[in-house]
Amino acid sequence: MSQLIPLLSEFLTKEELAAELRRNPRTLDRWAVLGIGPPRTRVGRHVLYRRASVQRWLLALEGSSERKGLTAR
């Protein structure tokens, strides 16, 4: 028998992503309003983040903060 992979296994909830980034979930909401956060998907009232998209977003931040003279906190 083949093992089924859960449909949403590639996605994180807002709370899960906030915990991984060590940020408040409301910070992710603020980033979305400002257009600076990772791409997100809405399913009804739920916000989901594809893990691969978040990783690409983080990689893009690596170079951009150095170019703008920003430092990591």
N, CA, C and O atoms as a Tripos MOL2 file, in Angstrom:
@<TRIPOS>MOLECULE
protein
  292   291    73     0     0
PROTEIN
NO_CHARGES

@<TRIPOS>ATOM
      1 N           0.8280   -1.1810    0.0000 N.3       1 MET1
      2 CA          0.0000    0.0000    0.0000 C.3       1 MET1
      3 C           0.8790    1.2530    0.0000 C.2       1 MET1
      4 O           1.9340    1.2900    0.6330 O.2       1 MET1
      5 N           0.4350    2.2420   -0.7000 N.am      2 SER2
      6 CA          1.1720    3.5020   -0.7090 C.3       2 SER2
      7 C           0.7440    4.3610    0.4800 C.2       2 SER2
      8 O          -0.4000    4.3070    0.9310 O.2       2 SER2
      9 N           1.6800    5.1400    0.9650 N.am      3 GLN3
     10 CA          1.3640    6.0260    2.0710 C.3       3 GLN3
     11 C           0.8680    7.3560    1.5140 C.2       3 GLN3
     12 O           1.4580    7.9070    0.5850 O.2       3 GLN3
     13 N          -0.2020    7.8580    2.0800 N.am      4 LEU4
     14 CA         -0.7450    9.1290    1.6530 C.3       4 LEU4
     15 C          -0.0380   10.2700    2.3710 C.2       4 LEU4
     16 O           0.2030   10.2080    3.5770 O.2       4 LEU4
     17 N           0.2880   11.3010    1.6210 N.am      5 ILE5
     18 CA          0.8960   12.4930    2.1980 C.3       5 ILE5
     19 C          -0.2330   13.4990    2.4230 C.2       5 ILE5
     20 O          -0.9820   13.7970    1.4930 O.2       5 ILE5
     21 N          -0.3660   14.0220    3.6340 N.am      6 PRO6
     22 CA         -1.4270   14.9960    3.8910 C.3       6 PRO6
     23 C          -1.3280   16.1880    2.9380 C.2       6 PRO6
     24 O          -0.2360   16.6800    2.6530 O.2       6 PRO6
     25 N          -2.4590   16.6340    2.4610 N.am      7 LEU7
     26 CA         -2.5290   17.7070    1.4720 C.3       7 LEU7
     27 C          -1.8220   18.9740    1.9390 C.2       7 LEU7
     28 O          -1.1710   19.6470    1.1400 O.2       7 LEU7
     29 N          -1.9390   19.3010    3.2000 N.am      8 LEU8
     30 CA         -1.3740   20.5550    3.7100 C.3       8 LEU8
     31 C          -0.0250   20.3790    4.3940 C.2       8 LEU8
     32 O           0.3960   21.2470    5.1580 O.2       8 LEU8
     33 N           0.6530   19.2740    4.1340 N.am      9 SER9
     34 CA          1.9220   19.0100    4.8120 C.3       9 SER9
     35 C           3.0110   20.0220    4.4470 C.2       9 SER9
     36 O           3.9510   20.2060    5.2200 O.2       9 SER9
     37 N           2.9060   20.6770    3.2980 N.am     10 GLU10
     38 CA          3.9040   21.6630    2.8740 C.3      10 GLU10
     39 C           3.6410   23.0470    3.4590 C.2      10 GLU10
     40 O           4.4360   23.9650    3.2540 O.2      10 GLU10
     41 N           2.5400   23.2070    4.1830 N.am     11 PHE11
     42 CA          2.1350   24.5210    4.6500 C.3      11 PHE11
     43 C           2.2790   24.6660    6.1520 C.2      11 PHE11
     44 O           2.1770   23.6950    6.9010 O.2      11 PHE11
     45 N           2.5190   25.9070    6.5780 N.am     12 LEU12
     46 CA          2.5800   26.2670    7.9920 C.3      12 LEU12
     47 C           1.4260   27.2130    8.2990 C.2      12 LEU12
     48 O           1.0410   28.0210    7.4540 O.2      12 LEU12
     49 N           0.8860   27.1180    9.4800 N.am     13 THR13
     50 CA         -0.0940   28.1080    9.9080 C.3      13 THR13
     51 C           0.6640   29.3750   10.3130 C.2      13 THR13
     52 O           1.8860   29.3700   10.4580 O.2      13 THR13
     53 N          -0.0840   30.4430   10.4880 N.am     14 LYS14
     54 CA          0.5330   31.7000   10.9280 C.3      14 LYS14
     55 C           1.2320   31.5080   12.2720 C.2      14 LYS14
     56 O           2.3340   32.0160   12.4820 O.2      14 LYS14
     57 N           0.6010   30.7870   13.1640 N.am     15 GLU15
     58 CA          1.1780   30.5560   14.4830 C.3      15 GLU15
     59 C           2.4520   29.7090   14.4040 C.2      15 GLU15
     60 O           3.4210   29.9750   15.1150 O.2      15 GLU15
     61 N           2.4500   28.7010   13.5480 N.am     16 GLU16
     62 CA          3.6340   27.8520   13.3900 C.3      16 GLU16
     63 C           4.8010   28.6420   12.8160 C.2      16 GLU16
     64 O           5.9310   28.5330   13.2920 O.2      16 GLU16
     65 N           4.5180   29.4490   11.7770 N.am     17 LEU17
     66 CA          5.5850   30.2420   11.1700 C.3      17 LEU17
     67 C           6.1050   31.2830   12.1520 C.2      17 LEU17
     68 O           7.3140   31.4880   12.2580 O.2      17 LEU17
     69 N           5.2020   31.9370   12.8670 N.am     18 ALA18
     70 CA          5.6250   32.9340   13.8500 C.3      18 ALA18
     71 C           6.5450   32.2960   14.8900 C.2      18 ALA18
     72 O           7.5480   32.8940   15.2810 O.2      18 ALA18
     73 N           6.2160   31.1070   15.3310 N.am     19 ALA19
     74 CA          7.0540   30.4120   16.3130 C.3      19 ALA19
     75 C           8.4360   30.1070   15.7250 C.2      19 ALA19
     76 O           9.4500   30.2800   16.4010 O.2      19 ALA19
     77 N           8.4770   29.6550   14.4720 N.am     20 GLU20
     78 CA          9.7660   29.3400   13.8490 C.3      20 GLU20
     79 C          10.6220   30.5900   13.6600 C.2      20 GLU20
     80 O          11.8440   30.5380   13.7980 O.2      20 GLU20
     81 N           9.9740   31.7170   13.3420 N.am     21 LEU21
     82 CA         10.6980   32.9700   13.1370 C.3      21 LEU21
     83 C          10.9370   33.7250   14.4440 C.2      21 LEU21
     84 O          11.6000   34.7620   14.4660 O.2      21 LEU21
     85 N          10.3820   33.1840   15.5330 N.am     22 ARG22
     86 CA         10.4690   33.8310   16.8500 C.3      22 ARG22
     87 C           9.8830   35.2400   16.8050 C.2      22 ARG22
     88 O          10.4810   36.1990   17.2930 O.2      22 ARG22
     89 N           8.7050   35.3340   16.2100 N.am     23 ARG23
     90 CA          7.9710   36.5900   16.0970 C.3      23 ARG23
     91 C           6.5530   36.3770   16.5800 C.2      23 ARG23
     92 O           6.0870   35.2410   16.6720 O.2      23 ARG23
     93 N           5.8700   37.4550   16.8860 N.am     24 ASN24
     94 CA          4.4680   37.4120   17.2580 C.3      24 ASN24
     95 C           3.6400   37.1900   15.9910 C.2      24 ASN24
     96 O           3.9760   37.7550   14.9510 O.2      24 ASN24
     97 N           2.5800   36.3950   16.0390 N.am     25 PRO25
     98 CA          1.7350   36.2200   14.8420 C.3      25 PRO25
     99 C           1.2140   37.5430   14.2770 C.2      25 PRO25
    100 O           1.0100   37.6580   13.0690 O.2      25 PRO25
    101 N           1.0000   38.5270   15.1250 N.am     26 ARG26
    102 CA          0.5330   39.8330   14.6350 C.3      26 ARG26
    103 C           1.5960   40.5210   13.7870 C.2      26 ARG26
    104 O           1.2640   41.3300   12.9210 O.2      26 ARG26
    105 N           2.8590   40.2130   14.0220 N.am     27 THR27
    106 CA          3.9270   40.7580   13.1860 C.3      27 THR27
    107 C           3.7550   40.2830   11.7530 C.2      27 THR27
    108 O           3.9490   41.0570   10.8150 O.2      27 THR27
    109 N           3.3900   39.0070   11.5730 N.am     28 LEU28
    110 CA          3.1550   38.4830   10.2170 C.3      28 LEU28
    111 C           1.9940   39.2090    9.5520 C.2      28 LEU28
    112 O           2.0310   39.4680    8.3490 O.2      28 LEU28
    113 N           0.9590   39.5400   10.3270 N.am     29 ASP29
    114 CA         -0.1640   40.3150    9.7810 C.3      29 ASP29
    115 C           0.3100   41.6990    9.3320 C.2      29 ASP29
    116 O          -0.0670   42.1710    8.2600 O.2      29 ASP29
    117 N           1.1370   42.3430   10.1570 N.am     30 ARG30
    118 CA          1.6490   43.6710    9.8230 C.3      30 ARG30
    119 C           2.5200   43.6160    8.5710 C.2      30 ARG30
    120 O           2.4190   44.4770    7.6970 O.2      30 ARG30
    121 N           3.3800   42.5930    8.4920 N.am     31 TRP31
    122 CA          4.2140   42.4430    7.3020 C.3      31 TRP31
    123 C           3.3600   42.2800    6.0490 C.2      31 TRP31
    124 O           3.6960   42.8190    4.9950 O.2      31 TRP31
    125 N           2.2590   41.5390    6.1590 N.am     32 ALA32
    126 CA          1.3840   41.3250    5.0020 C.3      32 ALA32
    127 C           0.7650   42.6460    4.5570 C.2      32 ALA32
    128 O           0.6860   42.9150    3.3580 O.2      32 ALA32
    129 N           0.3270   43.4700    5.5000 N.am     33 VAL33
    130 CA         -0.2580   44.7730    5.1660 C.3      33 VAL33
    131 C           0.7770   45.6690    4.4950 C.2      33 VAL33
    132 O           0.4630   46.3870    3.5470 O.2      33 VAL33
    133 N           2.0010   45.6230    4.9880 N.am     34 LEU34
    134 CA          3.0760   46.4450    4.4260 C.3      34 LEU34
    135 C           3.6500   45.8750    3.1350 C.2      34 LEU34
    136 O           4.4130   46.5480    2.4420 O.2      34 LEU34
    137 N           3.2850   44.6360    2.8100 N.am     35 GLY35
    138 CA          3.7820   44.0010    1.5900 C.3      35 GLY35
    139 C           5.2290   43.5540    1.6860 C.2      35 GLY35
    140 O           5.9160   43.4530    0.6690 O.2      35 GLY35
    141 N           5.7070   43.2830    2.9140 N.am     36 ILE36
    142 CA          7.1100   42.8990    3.0720 C.3      36 ILE36
    143 C           7.2800   41.4810    3.6070 C.2      36 ILE36
    144 O           8.4070   41.0140    3.7710 O.2      36 ILE36
    145 N           6.1940   40.8040    3.8760 N.am     37 GLY37
    146 CA          6.2710   39.4670    4.4480 C.3      37 GLY37
    147 C           6.3270   38.3850    3.3930 C.2      37 GLY37
    148 O           6.2890   38.6650    2.1940 O.2      37 GLY37
    149 N           6.4170   37.1520    3.8450 N.am     38 PRO38
    150 CA          6.4420   36.0220    2.9130 C.3      38 PRO38
    151 C           5.0810   35.8520    2.2450 C.2      38 PRO38
    152 O           4.0640   36.2620    2.8050 O.2      38 PRO38
    153 N           5.0510   35.2540    1.0550 N.am     39 PRO39
    154 CA          3.7710   35.0190    0.3780 C.3      39 PRO39
    155 C           2.8740   34.1370    1.2330 C.2      39 PRO39
    156 O           3.3470   33.2250    1.9120 O.2      39 PRO39
    157 N           1.5880   34.4130    1.1950 N.am     40 ARG40
    158 CA          0.6540   33.6350    2.0000 C.3      40 ARG40
    159 C          -0.5630   33.2570    1.1840 C.2      40 ARG40
    160 O          -0.8680   33.8760    0.1640 O.2      40 ARG40
    161 N          -1.2420   32.2440    1.6440 N.am     41 THR41
    162 CA         -2.4440   31.7300    0.9920 C.3      41 THR41
    163 C          -3.5750   31.7620    2.0060 C.2      41 THR41
    164 O          -3.4000   31.3540    3.1540 O.2      41 THR41
    165 N          -4.7170   32.2400    1.5880 N.am     42 ARG42
    166 CA         -5.8880   32.2480    2.4670 C.3      42 ARG42
    167 C          -6.8140   31.1150    2.0530 C.2      42 ARG42
    168 O          -7.1220   30.9440    0.8730 O.2      42 ARG42
    169 N          -7.2450   30.3580    3.0240 N.am     43 VAL43
    170 CA         -8.2440   29.3100    2.8290 C.3      43 VAL43
    171 C          -9.3480   29.6380    3.8220 C.2      43 VAL43
    172 O          -9.2690   29.2960    5.0020 O.2      43 VAL43
    173 N         -10.3740   30.3050    3.3240 N.am     44 GLY44
    174 CA        -11.4050   30.8040    4.2230 C.3      44 GLY44
    175 C         -10.7930   31.8490    5.1320 C.2      44 GLY44
    176 O         -10.1960   32.8200    4.6650 O.2      44 GLY44
    177 N         -10.9420   31.6500    6.4260 N.am     45 ARG45
    178 CA        -10.3690   32.5860    7.3990 C.3      45 ARG45
    179 C          -8.9440   32.2270    7.7910 C.2      45 ARG45
    180 O          -8.3010   32.9750    8.5270 O.2      45 ARG45
    181 N          -8.4500   31.1120    7.3190 N.am     46 HIS46
    182 CA         -7.1300   30.6300    7.7150 C.3      46 HIS46
    183 C          -6.0580   31.1270    6.7580 C.2      46 HIS46
    184 O          -6.2510   31.1440    5.5420 O.2      46 HIS46
    185 N          -4.9410   31.5240    7.3150 N.am     47 VAL47
    186 CA         -3.7850   31.9640    6.5370 C.3      47 VAL47
    187 C          -2.7390   30.8620    6.6160 C.2      47 VAL47
    188 O          -2.4040   30.3800    7.6980 O.2      47 VAL47
    189 N          -2.2280   30.4710    5.4520 N.am     48 LEU48
    190 CA         -1.2110   29.4230    5.3750 C.3      48 LEU48
    191 C          -0.0070   29.9240    4.5960 C.2      48 LEU48
    192 O          -0.1310   30.7480    3.6890 O.2      48 LEU48
    193 N           1.1510   29.4180    4.9620 N.am     49 TYR49
    194 CA          2.4060   29.7830    4.3050 C.3      49 TYR49
    195 C           3.0690   28.5160    3.7950 C.2      49 TYR49
    196 O           3.3050   27.5790    4.5570 O.2      49 TYR49
    197 N           3.3690   28.4910    2.4970 N.am     50 ARG50
    198 CA          4.0790   27.3360    1.9300 C.3      50 ARG50
    199 C           5.5350   27.4030    2.3910 C.2      50 ARG50
    200 O           6.2000   28.4230    2.2110 O.2      50 ARG50
    201 N           6.0130   26.3420    2.9710 N.am     51 ARG51
    202 CA          7.3620   26.3020    3.5290 C.3      51 ARG51
    203 C           8.4190   26.7140    2.4880 C.2      51 ARG51
    204 O           9.3250   27.4810    2.8120 O.2      51 ARG51
    205 N           8.3200   26.2240    1.2630 N.am     52 ALA52
    206 CA          9.3070   26.5500    0.2270 C.3      52 ALA52
    207 C           9.2750   28.0410   -0.1160 C.2      52 ALA52
    208 O          10.3180   28.6330   -0.3900 O.2      52 ALA52
    209 N           8.0910   28.6480   -0.1050 N.am     53 SER53
    210 CA          7.9760   30.0820   -0.3920 C.3      53 SER53
    211 C           8.6050   30.9090    0.7150 C.2      53 SER53
    212 O           9.2460   31.9260    0.4510 O.2      53 SER53
    213 N           8.4250   30.4750    1.9430 N.am     54 VAL54
    214 CA          9.0330   31.1820    3.0760 C.3      54 VAL54
    215 C          10.5540   31.0760    2.9850 C.2      54 VAL54
    216 O          11.2610   32.0460    3.2600 O.2      54 VAL54
    217 N          11.0530   29.9200    2.6070 N.am     55 GLN55
    218 CA         12.5070   29.7500    2.4650 C.3      55 GLN55
    219 C          13.0550   30.6600    1.3770 C.2      55 GLN55
    220 O          14.1140   31.2620    1.5590 O.2      55 GLN55
    221 N          12.3520   30.7750    0.2390 N.am     56 ARG56
    222 CA         12.7870   31.6780   -0.8420 C.3      56 ARG56
    223 C          12.7650   33.1310   -0.3620 C.2      56 ARG56
    224 O          13.6710   33.9040   -0.6720 O.2      56 ARG56
    225 N          11.7230   33.5000    0.3970 N.am     57 TRP57
    226 CA         11.6110   34.8460    0.9320 C.3      57 TRP57
    227 C          12.7970   35.1550    1.8560 C.2      57 TRP57
    228 O          13.3850   36.2340    1.7820 O.2      57 TRP57
    229 N          13.1390   34.2030    2.7200 N.am     58 LEU58
    230 CA         14.2740   34.3960    3.6250 C.3      58 LEU58
    231 C          15.5890   34.5320    2.8550 C.2      58 LEU58
    232 O          16.4280   35.3650    3.1990 O.2      58 LEU58
    233 N          15.7680   33.7200    1.8210 N.am     59 LEU59
    234 CA         16.9840   33.8190    1.0100 C.3      59 LEU59
    235 C          17.0810   35.1720    0.3210 C.2      59 LEU59
    236 O          18.1710   35.7340    0.2110 O.2      59 LEU59
    237 N          15.9620   35.6950   -0.1410 N.am     60 ALA60
    238 CA         15.9520   37.0080   -0.7930 C.3      60 ALA60
    239 C          16.3060   38.1160    0.1950 C.2      60 ALA60
    240 O          16.8830   39.1320   -0.1920 O.2      60 ALA60
    241 N          15.9650   37.9250    1.4630 N.am     61 LEU61
    242 CA         16.2940   38.9250    2.4790 C.3      61 LEU61
    243 C          17.7800   38.9720    2.7810 C.2      61 LEU61
    244 O          18.2920   40.0100    3.1980 O.2      61 LEU61
    245 N          18.4760   37.8700    2.5780 N.am     62 GLU62
    246 CA         19.9100   37.8120    2.8880 C.3      62 GLU62
    247 C          20.6810   38.9350    2.2230 C.2      62 GLU62
    248 O          21.4310   39.6560    2.8800 O.2      62 GLU62
    249 N          20.5010   39.0810    0.9420 N.am     63 GLY63
    250 CA         21.2480   40.1060    0.2140 C.3      63 GLY63
    251 C          20.6340   41.4810    0.3390 C.2      63 GLY63
    252 O          21.3590   42.4760    0.3360 O.2      63 GLY63
    253 N          19.3230   41.5670    0.4490 N.am     64 SER64
    254 CA         18.6840   42.8790    0.4480 C.3      64 SER64
    255 C          19.0140   43.6870    1.6800 C.2      64 SER64
    256 O          19.1460   44.9070    1.5830 O.2      64 SER64
    257 N          19.1550   43.0580    2.8440 N.am     65 SER65
    258 CA         19.4660   43.8020    4.0610 C.3      65 SER65
    259 C          20.8870   44.3560    4.0170 C.2      65 SER65
    260 O          21.1490   45.4350    4.5480 O.2      65 SER65
    261 N          21.7830   43.6410    3.4020 N.am     66 GLU66
    262 CA         23.1590   44.1210    3.2900 C.3      66 GLU66
    263 C          23.2260   45.3170    2.3460 C.2      66 GLU66
    264 O          23.9380   46.2840    2.6170 O.2      66 GLU66
    265 N          22.4860   45.2550    1.2400 N.am     67 ARG67
    266 CA         22.5030   46.3550    0.2710 C.3      67 ARG67
    267 C          21.8880   47.6240    0.8430 C.2      67 ARG67
    268 O          22.3260   48.7240    0.5050 O.2      67 ARG67
    269 N          20.8850   47.4930    1.6990 N.am     68 LYS68
    270 CA         20.1980   48.6460    2.2600 C.3      68 LYS68
    271 C          20.8650   49.1470    3.5330 C.2      68 LYS68
    272 O          20.4190   50.1380    4.1120 O.2      68 LYS68
    273 N          21.9250   48.4780    3.9770 N.am     69 GLY69
    274 CA         22.6090   48.8800    5.1840 C.3      69 GLY69
    275 C          21.8740   48.4890    6.4510 C.2      69 GLY69
    276 O          22.1250   49.0580    7.5130 O.2      69 GLY69
    277 N          20.9730   47.5300    6.3550 N.am     70 LEU70
    278 CA         20.2200   47.0710    7.5150 C.3      70 LEU70
    279 C          20.9790   45.9690    8.2060 C.2      70 LEU70
    280 O          21.7880   45.2780    7.5860 O.2      70 LEU70
    281 N          20.7260   45.8040    9.4660 N.am     71 THR71
    282 CA         21.3680   44.7190   10.2080 C.3      71 THR71
    283 C          20.3100   43.7690   10.7280 C.2      71 THR71
    284 O          19.1660   44.1650   10.9520 O.2      71 THR71
    285 N          20.6870   42.5290   10.9200 N.am     72 ALA72
    286 CA         19.7670   41.5230   11.4540 C.3      72 ALA72
    287 C          19.5600   41.7810   12.9440 C.2      72 ALA72
    288 O          20.4740   42.2100   13.6480 O.2      72 ALA72
    289 N          18.3480   41.5140   13.4060 N.am     73 ARG73
    290 CA         18.0390   41.6990   14.8330 C.3      73 ARG73
    291 C          17.7330   40.3980   15.4740 C.2      73 ARG73
    292 O          17.4490   40.3500   16.6710 O.2      73 ARG73
@<TRIPOS>BOND
     1     1     2 1
     2     2     3 1
     3     3     4 2
     4     3     5 am
     5     5     6 1
     6     6     7 1
     7     7     8 2
     8     7     9 am
     9     9    10 1
    10    10    11 1
    11    11    12 2
    12    11    13 am
    13    13    14 1
    14    14    15 1
    15    15    16 2
    16    15    17 am
    17    17    18 1
    18    18    19 1
    19    19    20 2
    20    19    21 am
    21    21    22 1
    22    22    23 1
    23    23    24 2
    24    23    25 am
    25    25    26 1
    26    26    27 1
    27    27    28 2
    28    27    29 am
    29    29    30 1
    30    30    31 1
    31    31    32 2
    32    31    33 am
    33    33    34 1
    34    34    35 1
    35    35    36 2
    36    35    37 am
    37    37    38 1
    38    38    39 1
    39    39    40 2
    40    39    41 am
    41    41    42 1
    42    42    43 1
    43    43    44 2
    44    43    45 am
    45    45    46 1
    46    46    47 1
    47    47    48 2
    48    47    49 am
    49    49    50 1
    50    50    51 1
    51    51    52 2
    52    51    53 am
    53    53    54 1
    54    54    55 1
    55    55    56 2
    56    55    57 am
    57    57    58 1
    58    58    59 1
    59    59    60 2
    60    59    61 am
    61    61    62 1
    62    62    63 1
    63    63    64 2
    64    63    65 am
    65    65    66 1
    66    66    67 1
    67    67    68 2
    68    67    69 am
    69    69    70 1
    70    70    71 1
    71    71    72 2
    72    71    73 am
    73    73    74 1
    74    74    75 1
    75    75    76 2
    76    75    77 am
    77    77    78 1
    78    78    79 1
    79    79    80 2
    80    79    81 am
    81    81    82 1
    82    82    83 1
    83    83    84 2
    84    83    85 am
    85    85    86 1
    86    86    87 1
    87    87    88 2
    88    87    89 am
    89    89    90 1
    90    90    91 1
    91    91    92 2
    92    91    93 am
    93    93    94 1
    94    94    95 1
    95    95    96 2
    96    95    97 am
    97    97    98 1
    98    98    99 1
    99    99   100 2
   100    99   101 am
   101   101   102 1
   102   102   103 1
   103   103   104 2
   104   103   105 am
   105   105   106 1
   106   106   107 1
   107   107   108 2
   108   107   109 am
   109   109   110 1
   110   110   111 1
   111   111   112 2
   112   111   113 am
   113   113   114 1
   114   114   115 1
   115   115   116 2
   116   115   117 am
   117   117   118 1
   118   118   119 1
   119   119   120 2
   120   119   121 am
   121   121   122 1
   122   122   123 1
   123   123   124 2
   124   123   125 am
   125   125   126 1
   126   126   127 1
   127   127   128 2
   128   127   129 am
   129   129   130 1
   130   130   131 1
   131   131   132 2
   132   131   133 am
   133   133   134 1
   134   134   135 1
   135   135   136 2
   136   135   137 am
   137   137   138 1
   138   138   139 1
   139   139   140 2
   140   139   141 am
   141   141   142 1
   142   142   143 1
   143   143   144 2
   144   143   145 am
   145   145   146 1
   146   146   147 1
   147   147   148 2
   148   147   149 am
   149   149   150 1
   150   150   151 1
   151   151   152 2
   152   151   153 am
   153   153   154 1
   154   154   155 1
   155   155   156 2
   156   155   157 am
   157   157   158 1
   158   158   159 1
   159   159   160 2
   160   159   161 am
   161   161   162 1
   162   162   163 1
   163   163   164 2
   164   163   165 am
   165   165   166 1
   166   166   167 1
   167   167   168 2
   168   167   169 am
   169   169   170 1
   170   170   171 1
   171   171   172 2
   172   171   173 am
   173   173   174 1
   174   174   175 1
   175   175   176 2
   176   175   177 am
   177   177   178 1
   178   178   179 1
   179   179   180 2
   180   179   181 am
   181   181   182 1
   182   182   183 1
   183   183   184 2
   184   183   185 am
   185   185   186 1
   186   186   187 1
   187   187   188 2
   188   187   189 am
   189   189   190 1
   190   190   191 1
   191   191   192 2
   192   191   193 am
   193   193   194 1
   194   194   195 1
   195   195   196 2
   196   195   197 am
   197   197   198 1
   198   198   199 1
   199   199   200 2
   200   199   201 am
   201   201   202 1
   202   202   203 1
   203   203   204 2
   204   203   205 am
   205   205   206 1
   206   206   207 1
   207   207   208 2
   208   207   209 am
   209   209   210 1
   210   210   211 1
   211   211   212 2
   212   211   213 am
   213   213   214 1
   214   214   215 1
   215   215   216 2
   216   215   217 am
   217   217   218 1
   218   218   219 1
   219   219   220 2
   220   219   221 am
   221   221   222 1
   222   222   223 1
   223   223   224 2
   224   223   225 am
   225   225   226 1
   226   226   227 1
   227   227   228 2
   228   227   229 am
   229   229   230 1
   230   230   231 1
   231   231   232 2
   232   231   233 am
   233   233   234 1
   234   234   235 1
   235   235   236 2
   236   235   237 am
   237   237   238 1
   238   238   239 1
   239   239   240 2
   240   239   241 am
   241   241   242 1
   242   242   243 1
   243   243   244 2
   244   243   245 am
   245   245   246 1
   246   246   247 1
   247   247   248 2
   248   247   249 am
   249   249   250 1
   250   250   251 1
   251   251   252 2
   252   251   253 am
   253   253   254 1
   254   254   255 1
   255   255   256 2
   256   255   257 am
   257   257   258 1
   258   258   259 1
   259   259   260 2
   260   259   261 am
   261   261   262 1
   262   262   263 1
   263   263   264 2
   264   263   265 am
   265   265   266 1
   266   266   267 1
   267   267   268 2
   268   267   269 am
   269   269   270 1
   270   270   271 1
   271   271   272 2
   272   271   273 am
   273   273   274 1
   274   274   275 1
   275   275   276 2
   276   275   277 am
   277   277   278 1
   278   278   279 1
   279   279   280 2
   280   279   281 am
   281   281   282 1
   282   282   283 1
   283   283   284 2
   284   283   285 am
   285   285   286 1
   286   286   287 1
   287   287   288 2
   288   287   289 am
   289   289   290 1
   290   290   291 1
   291   291   292 2
@<TRIPOS>SUBSTRUCTURE
     1 MET1         2 RESIDUE 1 A MET
     2 SER2         6 RESIDUE 1 A SER
     3 GLN3        10 RESIDUE 1 A GLN
     4 LEU4        14 RESIDUE 1 A LEU
     5 ILE5        18 RESIDUE 1 A ILE
     6 PRO6        22 RESIDUE 1 A PRO
     7 LEU7        26 RESIDUE 1 A LEU
     8 LEU8        30 RESIDUE 1 A LEU
     9 SER9        34 RESIDUE 1 A SER
    10 GLU10       38 RESIDUE 1 A GLU
    11 PHE11       42 RESIDUE 1 A PHE
    12 LEU12       46 RESIDUE 1 A LEU
    13 THR13       50 RESIDUE 1 A THR
    14 LYS14       54 RESIDUE 1 A LYS
    15 GLU15       58 RESIDUE 1 A GLU
    16 GLU16       62 RESIDUE 1 A GLU
    17 LEU17       66 RESIDUE 1 A LEU
    18 ALA18       70 RESIDUE 1 A ALA
    19 ALA19       74 RESIDUE 1 A ALA
    20 GLU20       78 RESIDUE 1 A GLU
    21 LEU21       82 RESIDUE 1 A LEU
    22 ARG22       86 RESIDUE 1 A ARG
    23 ARG23       90 RESIDUE 1 A ARG
    24 ASN24       94 RESIDUE 1 A ASN
    25 PRO25       98 RESIDUE 1 A PRO
    26 ARG26      102 RESIDUE 1 A ARG
    27 THR27      106 RESIDUE 1 A THR
    28 LEU28      110 RESIDUE 1 A LEU
    29 ASP29      114 RESIDUE 1 A ASP
    30 ARG30      118 RESIDUE 1 A ARG
    31 TRP31      122 RESIDUE 1 A TRP
    32 ALA32      126 RESIDUE 1 A ALA
    33 VAL33      130 RESIDUE 1 A VAL
    34 LEU34      134 RESIDUE 1 A LEU
    35 GLY35      138 RESIDUE 1 A GLY
    36 ILE36      142 RESIDUE 1 A ILE
    37 GLY37      146 RESIDUE 1 A GLY
    38 PRO38      150 RESIDUE 1 A PRO
    39 PRO39      154 RESIDUE 1 A PRO
    40 ARG40      158 RESIDUE 1 A ARG
    41 THR41      162 RESIDUE 1 A THR
    42 ARG42      166 RESIDUE 1 A ARG
    43 VAL43      170 RESIDUE 1 A VAL
    44 GLY44      174 RESIDUE 1 A GLY
    45 ARG45      178 RESIDUE 1 A ARG
    46 HIS46      182 RESIDUE 1 A HIS
    47 VAL47      186 RESIDUE 1 A VAL
    48 LEU48      190 RESIDUE 1 A LEU
    49 TYR49      194 RESIDUE 1 A TYR
    50 ARG50      198 RESIDUE 1 A ARG
    51 ARG51      202 RESIDUE 1 A ARG
    52 ALA52      206 RESIDUE 1 A ALA
    53 SER53      210 RESIDUE 1 A SER
    54 VAL54      214 RESIDUE 1 A VAL
    55 GLN55      218 RESIDUE 1 A GLN
    56 ARG56      222 RESIDUE 1 A ARG
    57 TRP57      226 RESIDUE 1 A TRP
    58 LEU58      230 RESIDUE 1 A LEU
    59 LEU59      234 RESIDUE 1 A LEU
    60 ALA60      238 RESIDUE 1 A ALA
    61 LEU61      242 RESIDUE 1 A LEU
    62 GLU62      246 RESIDUE 1 A GLU
    63 GLY63      250 RESIDUE 1 A GLY
    64 SER64      254 RESIDUE 1 A SER
    65 SER65      258 RESIDUE 1 A SER
    66 GLU66      262 RESIDUE 1 A GLU
    67 ARG67      266 RESIDUE 1 A ARG
    68 LYS68      270 RESIDUE 1 A LYS
    69 GLY69      274 RESIDUE 1 A GLY
    70 LEU70      278 RESIDUE 1 A LEU
    71 THR71      282 RESIDUE 1 A THR
    72 ALA72      286 RESIDUE 1 A ALA
    73 ARG73      290 RESIDUE 1 A ARG
